[in-house]
């Protein structure tokens, strides 16, 4: 009984995990296009899916814990070894784990994109507000500050 409930919870997470992955891919495009209204919509939908996936994850952990099994892959393998649907339980868990890993990788890429855009914006603001000149790398690849412009001498 616990094994079938666990399998159903895993299968139930395929659709929201796939939706999350698609949202993260759309988010990447919206980040590059700086489409703020779309990003706000994505954020709301993304948060709802993450909450749902976390709730299901807790339920799966509770099932394993109620059977005095560890709430990780080892506990799942132990349950699977005693179940008639053990192979299906493990294979479907692997599919979900892979899907979640794809979501995490896409989210990390989006995070890096945000950091790069924030740095570029901060640099542009410094230039516009007359702050210190932007830092660059010189021809040898080492970090160097731009030289302040020399005053023009009159002949």
C-alpha positions as a Markdown table, in Angstrom:
| # | Residue | x | y | z |
|---|---|---|---|---|
| 1 | Unk | 0.0 | 0.0 | 0.0 |
| 2 | Unk | 2.7 | 2.5 | 0.9 |
| 3 | Unk | 4.7 | 1.6 | -2.2 |
| 4 | Unk | 1.7 | 2.3 | -4.5 |
| 5 | Unk | 1.1 | 5.7 | -2.7 |
| 6 | Unk | 4.7 | 6.6 | -3.1 |
| 7 | Unk | 4.7 | 5.7 | -6.7 |
| 8 | Unk | 1.6 | 7.7 | -7.3 |
| 9 | Unk | 3.1 | 10.7 | -5.6 |
| 10 | Unk | 6.2 | 10.4 | -7.8 |
| 11 | Unk | 4.1 | 10.1 | -11.0 |
| 12 | Unk | 1.9 | 13.1 | -9.8 |
| 13 | Unk | 5.0 | 15.2 | -9.7 |
| 14 | Unk | 6.0 | 14.7 | -13.4 |
| 15 | Unk | 3.5 | 17.3 | -14.7 |
| 16 | Unk | 4.4 | 20.1 | -12.2 |
| 17 | Unk | 8.1 | 19.4 | -12.6 |
| 18 | Unk | 7.8 | 19.5 | -16.4 |
| 19 | Unk | 5.8 | 22.7 | -16.2 |
| 20 | Unk | 8.5 | 24.2 | -13.9 |
| 21 | Unk | 11.2 | 23.3 | -16.4 |
| 22 | Unk | 9.3 | 24.9 | -19.2 |
| 23 | Unk | 8.8 | 28.0 | -17.0 |
| 24 | Unk | 12.5 | 28.2 | -16.3 |
| 25 | Unk | 13.2 | 28.0 | -20.0 |
| 26 | Unk | 10.7 | 30.8 | -20.7 |
| 27 | Unk | 12.2 | 32.7 | -17.8 |
| 28 | Unk | 15.6 | 32.5 | -19.5 |
| 29 | Unk | 14.2 | 34.1 | -22.7 |
| 30 | Unk | 12.4 | 36.8 | -20.7 |
| 31 | Unk | 15.6 | 37.6 | -18.8 |
| 32 | Unk | 17.5 | 38.1 | -22.0 |
| 33 | Unk | 14.6 | 40.3 | -23.4 |
| 34 | Unk | 14.2 | 42.0 | -20.0 |
| 35 | Unk | 10.5 | 41.4 | -20.2 |
| 36 | Unk | 9.5 | 42.5 | -16.7 |
| 37 | Unk | 5.7 | 41.8 | -16.9 |
| 38 | Unk | 6.4 | 38.3 | -18.1 |
| 39 | Unk | 9.0 | 37.7 | -15.5 |
| 40 | Unk | 6.6 | 38.7 | -12.7 |
| 41 | Unk | 4.0 | 36.2 | -14.1 |
| 42 | Unk | 6.6 | 33.5 | -14.3 |
| 43 | Unk | 7.7 | 34.1 | -10.8 |
| 44 | Unk | 4.2 | 33.7 | -9.4 |
| 45 | Unk | 3.7 | 30.5 | -11.4 |
| 46 | Unk | 7.1 | 29.2 | -10.5 |
| 47 | Unk | 6.6 | 29.7 | -6.7 |
| 48 | Unk | 3.3 | 27.8 | -6.8 |
| 49 | Unk | 4.9 | 24.9 | -8.6 |
| 50 | Unk | 7.8 | 24.8 | -6.2 |
| 51 | Unk | 5.5 | 24.8 | -3.2 |
| 52 | Unk | 3.5 | 21.9 | -4.7 |
| 53 | Unk | 6.7 | 19.9 | -5.4 |
| 54 | Unk | 8.0 | 20.6 | -1.9 |
| 55 | Unk | 4.7 | 19.4 | -0.4 |
| 56 | Unk | 4.8 | 16.2 | -2.4 |
| 57 | Unk | 8.4 | 15.7 | -1.4 |
| 58 | Unk | 7.5 | 16.0 | 2.2 |
| 59 | Unk | 4.7 | 13.4 | 1.8 |
| 60 | Unk | 7.1 | 11.0 | 0.2 |
| 61 | Unk | 9.6 | 11.5 | 3.0 |
| 62 | Unk | 6.8 | 11.0 | 5.6 |
| 63 | Unk | 5.9 | 7.7 | 3.9 |
| 64 | Unk | 9.5 | 6.4 | 4.1 |
| 65 | Unk | 9.9 | 7.7 | 7.7 |
| 66 | Unk | 6.7 | 6.0 | 8.8 |
| 67 | Unk | 8.2 | 2.7 | 7.6 |
| 68 | Unk | 11.4 | 3.4 | 9.6 |
| 69 | Unk | 13.4 | 3.9 | 6.4 |
| 70 | Unk | 15.8 | 6.7 | 5.6 |
| 71 | Unk | 14.2 | 9.5 | 3.6 |
| 72 | Unk | 16.8 | 9.3 | 0.8 |
| 73 | Unk | 17.6 | 7.0 | -2.2 |
| 74 | Unk | 18.7 | 4.2 | 0.1 |
| 75 | Unk | 15.4 | 4.2 | 1.9 |
| 76 | Unk | 13.6 | 4.1 | -1.4 |
| 77 | Unk | 15.8 | 1.2 | -2.6 |
| 78 | Unk | 15.0 | -0.7 | 0.6 |
| 79 | Unk | 11.3 | -0.3 | 0.1 |
| 80 | Unk | 11.6 | -1.2 | -3.5 |
| 81 | Unk | 13.4 | -4.4 | -2.6 |
| 82 | Unk | 10.4 | -5.5 | -0.6 |
| 83 | Unk | 7.8 | -4.4 | -3.2 |
| 84 | Unk | 6.2 | -6.1 | -6.2 |
| 85 | Unk | 6.4 | -2.7 | -8.0 |
| 86 | Unk | 9.9 | -2.0 | -6.8 |
| 87 | Unk | 11.5 | -1.7 | -10.3 |
| 88 | Unk | 8.8 | 0.7 | -11.4 |
| 89 | Unk | 9.2 | 2.7 | -8.2 |
| 90 | Unk | 12.9 | 3.1 | -8.7 |
| 91 | Unk | 12.7 | 3.9 | -12.4 |
| 92 | Unk | 10.0 | 6.5 | -12.0 |
| 93 | Unk | 11.9 | 8.0 | -9.1 |
| 94 | Unk | 15.0 | 8.3 | -11.4 |
| 95 | Unk | 12.9 | 10.0 | -14.1 |
| 96 | Unk | 11.6 | 12.6 | -11.5 |
| 97 | Unk | 15.1 | 13.0 | -10.1 |
| 98 | Unk | 16.4 | 13.8 | -13.5 |
| 99 | Unk | 13.6 | 16.2 | -14.2 |
| 100 | Unk | 14.3 | 18.0 | -11.0 |
| 101 | Unk | 18.0 | 18.1 | -11.8 |
| 102 | Unk | 17.2 | 19.8 | -15.1 |
| 103 | Unk | 15.1 | 22.4 | -13.3 |
| 104 | Unk | 17.9 | 23.1 | -10.8 |
| 105 | Unk | 20.4 | 23.5 | -13.7 |
| 106 | Unk | 18.1 | 25.8 | -15.6 |
| 107 | Unk | 17.5 | 27.8 | -12.4 |
| 108 | Unk | 21.2 | 28.1 | -11.8 |
| 109 | Unk | 21.8 | 29.4 | -15.4 |
| 110 | Unk | 19.0 | 31.9 | -14.9 |
| 111 | Unk | 20.6 | 33.0 | -11.6 |
| 112 | Unk | 23.9 | 33.6 | -13.4 |
| 113 | Unk | 22.2 | 35.6 | -16.0 |
| 114 | Unk | 20.6 | 37.8 | -13.4 |
| 115 | Unk | 23.9 | 38.4 | -11.7 |
| 116 | Unk | 25.6 | 39.3 | -15.0 |
| 117 | Unk | 22.7 | 41.7 | -15.8 |
| 118 | Unk | 22.9 | 43.3 | -12.4 |
| 119 | Unk | 26.7 | 43.8 | -12.8 |
| 120 | Unk | 26.2 | 45.4 | -16.2 |
| 121 | Unk | 23.4 | 47.6 | -14.9 |
| 122 | Unk | 25.6 | 48.7 | -11.9 |
| 123 | Unk | 28.4 | 49.5 | -14.3 |
| 124 | Unk | 26.2 | 51.5 | -16.5 |
| 125 | Unk | 24.8 | 53.5 | -13.5 |
| 126 | Unk | 28.4 | 54.3 | -12.4 |
| 127 | Unk | 29.1 | 55.6 | -15.9 |
| 128 | Unk | 25.9 | 57.7 | -16.0 |
| 129 | Unk | 26.3 | 59.1 | -12.5 |
| 130 | Unk | 30.0 | 60.0 | -13.0 |
| 131 | Unk | 31.2 | 57.4 | -10.6 |
| 132 | Unk | 34.6 | 55.7 | -10.9 |
| 133 | Unk | 35.4 | 54.4 | -14.4 |
| 134 | Unk | 34.5 | 50.8 | -15.2 |
| 135 | Unk | 37.1 | 48.2 | -14.5 |
| 136 | Unk | 38.4 | 46.1 | -17.4 |
| 137 | Unk | 41.0 | 43.6 | -18.2 |
| 138 | Unk | 44.2 | 44.7 | -20.0 |
| 139 | Unk | 45.8 | 42.9 | -23.0 |
| 140 | Unk | 47.6 | 40.5 | -20.7 |
| 141 | Unk | 44.4 | 39.4 | -19.2 |
| 142 | Unk | 45.0 | 41.0 | -15.8 |
| 143 | Unk | 42.5 | 43.2 | -14.0 |
| 144 | Unk | 43.2 | 46.9 | -14.5 |
| 145 | Unk | 41.4 | 50.1 | -13.9 |
| 146 | Unk | 40.9 | 52.4 | -16.9 |
| 147 | Unk | 43.2 | 55.3 | -16.9 |
| 148 | Unk | 41.6 | 58.7 | -16.2 |
| 149 | Unk | 41.6 | 60.8 | -19.4 |
| 150 | Unk | 44.5 | 63.2 | -19.6 |
| 151 | Unk | 43.9 | 66.8 | -19.8 |
| 152 | Unk | 44.4 | 68.1 | -23.3 |
| 153 | Unk | 47.4 | 70.5 | -23.4 |
| 154 | Unk | 47.1 | 73.5 | -25.5 |
| 155 | Unk | 50.0 | 74.4 | -27.8 |
